[in-house]
């Protein structure tokens, strides 16, 4: 059972998991990167601090190498593994991505 104090973090992780799974599925069906936000790196010592503001850059007309998508998907899958590990640590297993 999840502690009430961990509920907000569990919801954040579940939401991130859903987004990553949808992005991977989109890439698997020919999806492209439409835009990105470029900004300073967040501080390493404050993982839950607000993200620094970035500059949105449209990318739908950029020609990027196909390997880039595979590398992004690999990073997304690594993050999914981290999320599963953290959710398990919070006492949550077998969460469905809806």
HELIX and SHEET records of a PDB file:
HELIX    1   1 UNK A    4  UNK A    6  5                                   3    
HELIX    2   2 UNK A    7  UNK A   28  1                                  22    
HELIX    3   3 UNK A   66  UNK A   89  1                                  24    
SHEET    1   A 2 UNK A  35  UNK A  39  0                                        
SHEET    2   A 2 UNK A  54  UNK A  58 -1                                        
END                                                                             
